[in-house]
């Protein structure tokens, strides 16, 4: 069964996952242009990967619970896609 995912996730000062439980989806993750600062994602090797306001990427068949981010408290990240 296909499910649509549309979420706004609030950024915190400490790393937090985009989902609290395993959620495998194909999505576009974006940092809205109105964000005050960069959103820092934890890369697959543990490096910090900054995304600037307005940056977005489409990812296929990823587990949102394994994608962690932090940044300016109150900024947001949008997640739009689904399980197809």
N, CA, C and O atoms as a DFTB+ gen file, in Angstrom:
336 C
 N C O
     1  1       0.843      -1.174       0.000
     2  2       0.000       0.000       0.000
     3  2       0.889       1.240       0.000
     4  3       1.881       1.278       0.729
     5  1       0.561       2.247      -0.795
     6  2       1.304       3.498      -0.863
     7  2       0.756       4.492       0.139
     8  3      -0.456       4.621       0.310
     9  1       1.666       5.194       0.799
    10  2       1.281       6.210       1.768
    11  2       1.998       7.506       1.435
    12  3       3.188       7.500       1.122
    13  1       1.284       8.605       1.502
    14  2       1.875       9.914       1.288
    15  2       2.454      10.423       2.598
    16  3       1.842      10.291       3.658
    17  1       3.647      11.007       2.510
    18  2       4.317      11.600       3.672
    19  2       4.411      13.097       3.429
    20  3       4.971      13.511       2.414
    21  1       3.885      13.919       4.320
    22  2       4.024      15.374       4.282
    23  2       4.212      15.835       5.721
    24  3       3.281      15.798       6.525
    25  1       5.439      16.273       6.035
    26  2       5.747      16.638       7.411
    27  2       6.579      17.911       7.456
    28  3       7.357      18.201       6.547
    29  1       6.397      18.654       8.523
    30  2       7.296      19.740       8.885
    31  2       7.929      19.319      10.201
    32  3       7.232      19.034      11.175
    33  1       9.251      19.281      10.221
    34  2       9.985      18.863      11.411
    35  2      10.725      20.079      11.956
    36  3      11.432      20.759      11.213
    37  1      10.567      20.354      13.243
    38  2      11.230      21.491      13.873
    39  2      12.651      21.116      14.248
    40  3      12.892      20.059      14.832
    41  1      13.585      21.984      13.909
    42  2      15.005      21.772      14.188
    43  2      15.282      22.052      15.665
    44  3      14.714      22.975      16.249
    45  1      16.164      21.244      16.262
    46  2      16.580      21.426      17.651
    47  2      18.088      21.659      17.694
    48  3      18.774      21.524      16.681
    49  1      18.593      22.006      18.859
    50  2      20.025      22.279      19.022
    51  2      20.857      20.997      19.039
    52  3      22.052      21.035      18.747
    53  1      20.241      19.869      19.376
    54  2      20.924      18.578      19.410
    55  2      20.421      17.710      18.267
    56  3      19.298      17.883      17.792
    57  1      21.257      16.776      17.829
    58  2      20.839      15.881      16.748
    59  2      19.545      15.149      17.111
    60  3      19.396      14.630      18.217
    61  1      18.625      15.122      16.163
    62  2      17.367      14.385      16.300
    63  2      17.036      13.780      14.940
    64  3      17.323      14.378      13.903
    65  1      16.433      12.595      14.946
    66  2      16.057      11.911      13.707
    67  2      14.804      12.541      13.102
    68  3      14.008      13.163      13.807
    69  1      14.639      12.374      11.801
    70  2      13.444      12.879      11.121
    71  2      12.201      12.053      11.434
    72  3      11.086      12.508      11.178
    73  1      12.366      10.845      11.984
    74  2      11.237      10.006      12.404
    75  2      11.655       9.214      13.637
    76  3      12.822       8.851      13.786
    77  1      10.708       8.952      14.507
    78  2      11.009       8.235      15.748
    79  2      11.041       6.722      15.576
    80  3      11.555       6.007      16.437
    81  1      10.498       6.238      14.476
    82  2      10.515       4.793      14.200
    83  2      10.871       4.573      12.736
    84  3      10.820       5.506      11.936
    85  1      11.226       3.358      12.388
    86  2      11.622       3.048      11.018
    87  2      10.531       3.466      10.043
    88  3       9.384       3.033      10.152
    89  1      10.909       4.327       9.075
    90  2       9.985       4.841       8.081
    91  2      10.735       4.922       6.756
    92  3      11.446       5.896       6.506
    93  1      10.583       3.908       5.907
    94  2      11.302       3.856       4.638
    95  2      10.437       4.491       3.558
    96  3       9.319       4.045       3.297
    97  1      10.975       5.548       2.930
    98  2      10.219       6.328       1.964
    99  2      11.149       6.900       0.888
   100  3      12.371       6.876       1.027
   101  1      10.548       7.407      -0.171
   102  2      11.245       8.234      -1.152
   103  2      10.694       9.641      -0.974
   104  3       9.490       9.859      -1.109
   105  1      11.573      10.603      -0.669
   106  2      11.120      11.933      -0.271
   107  2      12.030      13.032      -0.805
   108  3      13.177      12.802      -1.186
   109  1      11.470      14.226      -0.815
   110  2      12.266      15.434      -0.987
   111  2      12.341      16.096       0.380
   112  3      11.318      16.411       0.989
   113  1      13.564      16.301       0.853
   114  2      13.802      16.967       2.124
   115  2      14.281      18.373       1.796
   116  3      15.205      18.545       1.001
   117  1      13.662      19.375       2.400
   118  2      14.050      20.749       2.090
   119  2      14.151      21.603       3.348
   120  3      13.477      21.371       4.351
   121  1      15.021      22.595       3.247
   122  2      15.197      23.604       4.289
   123  2      14.573      24.888       3.754
   124  3      15.121      25.493       2.831
   125  1      13.455      25.313       4.303
   126  2      12.780      26.497       3.772
   127  2      13.696      27.724       3.740
   128  3      14.550      27.886       4.611
   129  1      13.515      28.590       2.730
   130  2      14.343      29.792       2.609
   131  2      14.233      30.735       3.809
   132  3      15.132      31.544       4.039
   133  1      13.149      30.642       4.570
   134  2      12.954      31.527       5.722
   135  2      13.730      31.084       6.967
   136  3      13.728      31.794       7.973
   137  1      14.394      29.923       6.915
   138  2      15.182      29.477       8.066
   139  2      16.243      30.520       8.407
   140  3      16.779      31.186       7.522
   141  1      16.538      30.655       9.701
   142  2      17.519      31.642      10.162
   143  2      18.958      31.192       9.929
   144  3      19.854      32.024       9.792
   145  1      19.184      29.875       9.882
   146  2      20.549      29.373       9.728
   147  2      20.590      28.065       8.962
   148  3      19.568      27.553       8.507
   149  1      21.800      27.539       8.833
   150  2      21.978      26.237       8.181
   151  2      21.400      25.132       9.048
   152  3      21.397      25.234      10.275
   153  1      20.917      24.083       8.416
   154  2      20.545      22.860       9.115
   155  2      21.711      21.899       8.903
   156  3      22.160      21.693       7.776
   157  1      22.194      21.315       9.992
   158  2      23.339      20.414       9.941
   159  2      22.828      18.983       9.990
   160  3      22.202      18.571      10.966
   161  1      23.099      18.226       8.929
   162  2      22.738      16.816       8.888
   163  2      23.972      15.992       9.234
   164  3      25.094      16.373       8.902
   165  1      23.759      14.862       9.902
   166  2      24.861      13.940      10.182
   167  2      25.019      13.039       8.967
   168  3      24.111      12.283       8.621
   169  1      26.184      13.123       8.318
   170  2      26.448      12.328       7.127
   171  2      26.636      10.858       7.454
   172  3      26.716      10.481       8.623
   173  1      26.706      10.024       6.419
   174  2      26.820       8.579       6.607
   175  2      28.124       8.172       7.280
   176  3      28.215       7.065       7.811
   177  1      29.139       9.039       7.271
   178  2      30.405       8.742       7.953
   179  2      30.516       9.495       9.273
   180  3      31.561       9.455       9.923
   181  1      29.443      10.185       9.674
   182  2      29.441      10.932      10.926
   183  2      29.824      12.392      10.768
   184  3      29.764      13.156      11.732
   185  1      30.220      12.792       9.557
   186  2      30.568      14.190       9.309
   187  2      29.326      15.073       9.372
   188  3      28.206      14.613       9.150
   189  1      29.548      16.360       9.683
   190  2      28.461      17.325       9.653
   191  2      28.332      17.882       8.243
   192  3      29.308      18.337       7.647
   193  1      27.097      17.837       7.714
   194  2      26.834      18.297       6.354
   195  2      25.817      19.442       6.429
   196  3      24.631      19.197       6.649
   197  1      26.272      20.689       6.247
   198  2      25.345      21.819       6.344
   199  2      24.513      22.006       5.078
   200  3      25.027      21.928       3.962
   201  1      23.218      22.256       5.275
   202  2      22.318      22.627       4.187
   203  2      21.900      24.070       4.432
   204  3      21.456      24.411       5.529
   205  1      22.037      24.905       3.432
   206  2      21.685      26.313       3.554
   207  2      20.173      26.482       3.387
   208  3      19.519      25.629       2.787
   209  1      19.612      27.582       3.916
   210  2      18.197      27.839       3.678
   211  2      17.901      27.835       2.179
   212  3      18.609      28.462       1.391
   213  1      16.853      27.126       1.805
   214  2      16.468      26.993       0.402
   215  2      17.007      25.737      -0.264
   216  3      16.593      25.405      -1.375
   217  1      17.923      25.032       0.392
   218  2      18.489      23.811      -0.198
   219  2      17.522      22.640      -0.042
   220  3      16.819      22.534       0.963
   221  1      17.494      21.771      -1.038
   222  2      16.634      20.581      -0.991
   223  2      17.286      19.460      -1.788
   224  3      18.080      19.694      -2.700
   225  1      16.923      18.223      -1.412
   226  2      17.431      17.039      -2.104
   227  2      16.356      15.957      -2.087
   228  3      15.614      15.819      -1.114
   229  1      16.282      15.198      -3.166
   230  2      15.369      14.067      -3.245
   231  2      16.158      12.799      -2.948
   232  3      17.211      12.558      -3.537
   233  1      15.638      11.994      -2.030
   234  2      16.284      10.752      -1.611
   235  2      15.309       9.598      -1.845
   236  3      14.111       9.725      -1.593
   237  1      15.830       8.485      -2.326
   238  2      14.992       7.336      -2.667
   239  2      15.218       6.187      -1.689
   240  3      16.352       5.812      -1.387
   241  1      14.107       5.641      -1.205
   242  2      14.111       4.469      -0.323
   243  2      15.067       4.646       0.852
   244  3      15.974       3.837       1.049
   245  1      14.862       5.703       1.628
   246  2      15.671       5.967       2.814
   247  2      14.812       5.787       4.066
   248  3      13.589       5.919       4.021
   249  1      15.471       5.487       5.173
   250  2      14.804       5.346       6.458
   251  2      14.947       6.671       7.206
   252  3      16.048       7.044       7.611
   253  1      13.835       7.379       7.388
   254  2      13.869       8.681       8.045
   255  2      14.390       8.609       9.478
   256  3      14.902       9.602       9.994
   257  1      14.270       7.463      10.120
   258  2      14.759       7.340      11.500
   259  2      16.281       7.300      11.568
   260  3      16.860       7.410      12.649
   261  1      16.931       7.143      10.411
   262  2      18.392       7.119      10.376
   263  2      18.996       8.446       9.906
   264  3      20.218       8.591       9.856
   265  1      18.144       9.408       9.565
   266  2      18.616      10.726       9.130
   267  2      18.486      11.679      10.309
   268  3      17.383      11.958      10.780
   269  1      19.635      12.178      10.783
   270  2      19.647      13.062      11.942
   271  2      20.065      14.466      11.540
   272  3      20.876      14.654      10.634
   273  1      19.492      15.460      12.238
   274  2      19.781      16.860      11.942
   275  2      19.765      17.679      13.218
   276  3      19.211      17.268      14.237
   277  1      20.386      18.848      13.138
   278  2      20.344      19.839      14.214
   279  2      20.563      21.199      13.582
   280  3      20.871      21.292      12.394
   281  1      20.408      22.251      14.363
   282  2      20.649      23.586      13.815
   283  2      20.069      24.659      14.698
   284  3      20.051      24.534      15.922
   285  1      19.595      25.714      14.069
   286  2      19.010      26.840      14.784
   287  2      17.639      26.444      15.308
   288  3      16.751      26.077      14.539
   289  1      17.476      26.521      16.620
   290  2      16.211      26.125      17.246
   291  2      15.066      26.932      16.648
   292  3      15.131      28.158      16.556
   293  1      14.016      26.218      16.244
   294  2      12.837      26.843      15.670
   295  2      12.796      26.836      14.155
   296  3      11.727      27.012      13.569
   297  1      13.951      26.634      13.498
   298  2      13.937      26.453      12.049
   299  2      13.204      25.153      11.734
   300  3      12.938      24.360      12.637
   301  1      12.880      24.929      10.479
   302  2      12.144      23.727      10.102
   303  2      12.771      23.043       8.900
   304  3      13.568      23.628       8.167
   305  1      12.389      21.796       8.721
   306  2      12.728      20.998       7.552
   307  2      11.423      20.379       7.080
   308  3      10.643      19.887       7.896
   309  1      11.171      20.396       5.763
   310  2       9.971      19.755       5.258
   311  2      10.350      18.430       4.604
   312  3      11.412      18.300       3.995
   313  1       9.465      17.460       4.742
   314  2       9.665      16.125       4.195
   315  2       8.392      15.787       3.414
   316  3       7.310      15.683       3.991
   317  1       8.536      15.615       2.081
   318  2       7.371      15.348       1.231
   319  2       7.709      14.201       0.300
   320  3       8.739      14.224      -0.375
   321  1       6.843      13.197       0.261
   322  2       7.067      12.044      -0.615
   323  2       6.104      10.929      -0.273
   324  3       4.932      11.167       0.015
   325  1       6.615       9.702      -0.307
   326  2       5.749       8.583       0.010
   327  2       6.455       7.255      -0.040
   328  3       7.673       7.188      -0.202
   329  1       5.677       6.190       0.102
   330  2       6.217       4.839       0.213
   331  2       6.139       4.086      -1.106
   332  3       6.150       2.855      -1.091
   333  1       6.062       4.755      -2.227
   334  2       5.978       4.071      -3.513
   335  2       7.338       3.718      -4.034
   336  3       7.453       3.135      -5.112
